[in-house]
Amino acid sequence: MTSERDARAAAEEQALEIERIIRRLDMLDQRLDNIDSVVTAVTERVLNQSITLNITCPNCGRNIEIALIGNRKPTR
């Protein structure tokens, strides 16, 4: 009887662990969708107008300017 209970308890614990994994995968999927949305928005902005990044070099202290300029391809 105890082995039967142990087997049932182990099966329930395994089912709970599978549910946790499914929830975590769903959360990861949502986060990846959010990242995709942000990257898409930034890409569209770069294609529509330029973005300029001003960075200070940590070694020499000089300012570095990086301009991202996009060219939108015609859509079909």
C-alpha positions in Angstrom: 0.0 0.0 0.0 2.7 2.5 0.8 4.5 1.8 -2.5 1.2 2.5 -4.2 0.9 5.8 -2.3 4.5 6.7 -3.0 3.9 6.1 -6.7 0.8 8.2 -6.6 2.6 11.0 -4.7 5.5 10.9 -7.2 3.1 11.0 -10.1 1.4 14.1 -8.6 4.7 15.8 -7.9 5.8 15.1 -11.5 2.5 16.5 -12.8 3.0 19.7 -10.8 6.6 20.1 -12.0 5.3 19.7 -15.6 2.7 22.4 -15.0 5.5 24.7 -13.6 7.6 24.1 -16.7 4.6 24.9 -18.9 4.0 28.2 -17.1 7.6 29.2 -17.3 7.7 28.4 -21.0 4.6 30.5 -21.5 6.3 33.4 -19.6 9.4 33.0 -21.8 7.2 33.1 -24.9 5.6 36.3 -23.8 8.9 37.9 -23.0 10.3 36.9 -26.4 7.2 38.4 -28.1 7.8 41.7 -26.2 11.4 41.8 -27.2 10.4 41.1 -30.8 7.9 44.0 -30.7 10.6 46.4 -29.3 13.2 45.3 -31.9 10.6 45.7 -34.7 9.7 49.2 -33.5 13.3 50.3 -33.4 14.0 48.9 -36.8 11.0 50.7 -38.3 12.2 53.9 -36.7 15.7 53.5 -38.2 14.2 52.8 -41.6 12.0 55.9 -41.4 14.5 58.4 -39.9 18.1 58.3 -38.7 19.2 57.7 -35.2 22.4 59.2 -33.8 24.2 57.6 -30.8 26.8 59.6 -28.9 29.1 57.4 -26.9 32.1 58.4 -24.7 35.1 56.1 -25.0 35.9 54.7 -21.6 39.6 54.5 -22.4 40.5 57.8 -24.0 37.4 59.9 -23.1 36.7 61.0 -26.7 33.2 61.4 -27.9 32.2 59.0 -30.7 29.1 59.7 -32.8 27.4 56.8 -34.6 24.7 57.6 -37.1 22.3 54.8 -38.2 20.6 55.7 -41.5 18.1 53.5 -43.1 16.7 53.1 -46.5 13.2 51.7 -46.7 12.8 49.2 -49.5 9.7 49.5 -51.6 7.0 47.0 -50.5 5.4 44.7 -53.0 
